[in-house]
Amino acid sequence: MYRLKGKVAIITGGASGFREATTRLFVRHGAKVIIADVQDQKGIALCNDITSSTNDCDNSSILYGHCNVTDDTDVNNHVDKAISKYGKLDIMFNNAGIAGNACSSLV
């Protein structure tokens, strides 16, 4: 049942959509998850919901951090946070969406 036990993951955009479902699934399978998202209220609410439903009183299985994936410093800070808190990083689930006009050609 705990296929991800002992693994540490960062999920970009993990506060909503299918990424929220992924966050819940990873925690359910034993992973320590850091949600990296710009949706602060949703990210904090998700952490609180997961913490209360898993009896994780010390909040060790789920963390939220504000992260704009278009800013390398934000992303690097989350990697550093994972390593500092858990000693490693096993999984980067990179699925944050970026709004705006998409480039229609490759150069």
N, C-alpha and C positions, 0 to 999 in steps of 0.2 A: 504494500500500500504506500509506503514512503519511498517512492522511486527517486526523489531528489534530496533525501536526508543528507545533511552535511554540506550541501551545495549552497553557494552564495550567488545571487542573481541581481542584476540591475535591469529594470524594465522601463524603458523610455516610453513616455505617454501612458504609463500604467494605471492612471486614475480613472479612465473611462473606456467604453467600447469593448471590443474583444480583448484589448490589453488588460482591462480590469478583470475580465474572466481569466486571463492568463495569470495575473497576479494571484487571484484566489486559488487557482489550480496549483501553482508552484508552492504556495504556502501549505495547502492541503497535503501536498506530497512531501513536505518536510524541508523545503528550501527556506533560507533566510533571504528576504526580498527587500530591495530598496526601490521604491517607486520614484522615478525621475520625471517630473512633469511640470508644466506651467499652471495647471489647474489646482491651485493650492487648496481651496475648499473641498473639492472632490477628493484630492489625494489624502488630506487629513481625515475626512469622513470615512474613506475606505480603510485607512489604517485603524481607526477607532472601531469600525465594524468588525474587521478581521480579528483585532485584539480581543474584543468582547466575546466573539463567537468561538474563539479557540482557547479561552482562559489563559491567554499569554499576558500575565500581569506585568511582567517587566518589559513588554514590547520588544522582545528580542528577535521575533521572527519577521517583523515588518516595520519598515521606516519609510517616511516620505521626505523628499527634498525637492525644493524648487529647482528646476533645471530647464534651461532653454537650449535645446540641442543644436541650435545654430551658433552657440557660443562654446568654443572649445574649452575654455576655462571652466564653465559649468559642468561639462561632461567629465573633464579630468578631476574636478573636485569630488564628483560622485564615485569615481573609481577609487580615489584616495580614501573617501569615507568608508567604502566597503572593505578595503584592505585594513584600515585603521580599526574598524569595529570588529570585523570577523577574521582578519588575518589573511584573506584571500578573496579572489573573485573568479568564479567558475563560468558564469553565464552572463552574456550581454544580449538582451532581447531588445533589439533596436527597431522600434516601430512607431515612433512619434511622428505625427503628421506635421507638415510645414505648410501654412496657408500662403496663398499668393499665386502669381502666374508661374506656371511651369515652363521651363525652357523647352521649346519644341524641336530643338536640334542638338546634336552632339558635335562638339568640336574637337 
